[in-house]
Each structure stands twice: as C-alpha cells, then as structure tokens.
C-alpha cells in the first residue's frame, strides 16, 4: 500500500504534537483499530500506539494514475472514547 502526506503539515504536527506523519507510520506495524469516518471522501480513523502514546490518525483513500493510495490527513492524542474503542477491539 502506498502512503503519502503533506510534509509541511507533518513538520507542524511534529512541533505542536510531538509526532509527525513519518512517525505515525509505526501505527501500522502493530495492533491498531480501524473506524470508518466518512464516505465522501473515503476516510477512516486508525487508532493505535506511536512512540508509546495512543493516537488517532485520519487516513483518506485517494486515487491517481498509479492506483489507490492512502493520504495521511491529520493525527492527535486519542480521546477517551477513542481509547475505549481501542481497548474493546484491539
């Protein structure tokens, strides 16, 4: 699966939240929970651990001339309700 993101936004997130999109890729290397978010555009939440913190990553499914890829939209420290979803489903 191809993954891409806005590097400028990643640097802002790293400064503000301590985790950039390059770090967030670690979420996919371990147990994580997927929650459907929207259909138009097709987005989902990936909830899992990055750098020892439970985070929520918004991923959008996009298409280009090479096919489908995942665009990382934003991320944040998981809310209490997102943490509960993770605990119940991971």
C-alpha positions in Angstrom: 0.0 0.0 0.0 1.3 3.4 -0.9 1.2 6.1 1.7 1.7 9.9 1.2 1.3 13.1 3.2 2.0 16.8 3.2 5.5 17.2 4.6 4.9 20.8 5.7 1.9 19.7 7.7 3.9 16.8 9.1 6.5 19.2 10.4 3.8 21.4 12.0 2.3 18.4 13.7 5.7 17.3 14.9 6.3 20.7 16.5 2.9 21.0 18.0 2.1 17.4 19.0 5.5 15.7 19.1 4.6 13.2 16.3 4.8 13.7 12.5 3.4 11.6 9.8 6.7 9.8 9.3 6.4 8.7 13.0 2.7 7.8 12.6 3.5 5.1 10.1 4.5 3.0 13.1 0.8 2.7 13.9 0.5 0.1 11.1 3.4 -2.0 12.4 1.4 -3.2 15.4 -2.1 -3.8 16.6 -4.4 -0.9 15.6 -8.2 -0.4 15.3 -9.9 1.0 12.2 -13.1 3.0 12.4 -15.0 4.2 9.4 -15.2 8.0 9.4 -16.8 9.2 6.1 -17.6 8.0 2.6 -17.1 11.2 0.6 -14.1 11.5 0.8 -13.5 7.9 1.9 -11.8 8.3 5.3 -11.1 6.2 8.3 -9.6 6.5 11.7 -6.6 4.3 12.7 -6.2 4.2 16.5 -3.0 2.7 17.8 0.3 3.4 19.6 3.0 5.7 18.3 6.0 6.5 20.4 4.3 4.9 23.4 1.2 7.2 23.1 -2.3 6.2 21.9 -3.0 8.3 18.8 -5.8 8.6 16.2 -4.7 9.0 12.6 -7.1 10.2 9.9 -6.4 8.4 6.6 -8.1 9.2 3.3 -8.2 6.8 0.4 -7.2 8.5 -2.8 -6.5 7.5 -6.4 -4.0 8.7 -9.0 -2.7 7.3 -12.3 -0.8 4.6 -10.3 -3.9 3.4 -8.5 -5.1 3.7 -4.9 -3.0 5.2 -2.1 -3.5 6.3 1.5 -3.2 10.1 2.3 -2.5 10.9 5.9 -4.7 13.8 6.8 -4.0 14.6 10.5 -3.4 13.0 13.9 -4.0 13.7 17.6 -3.7 12.1 21.0 -6.7 9.7 21.2 -9.7 10.9 23.1 -11.2 8.9 26.0 -13.9 7.5 23.7 -11.3 6.5 21.1 -9.2 4.9 23.8 -12.2 2.9 24.9 -12.8 1.7 21.2 -9.1 0.7 21.1 -9.3 -1.2 24.4 -12.5 -3.1 23.3 -11.3 -4.0 19.8 -7.5 -4.4 19.9 
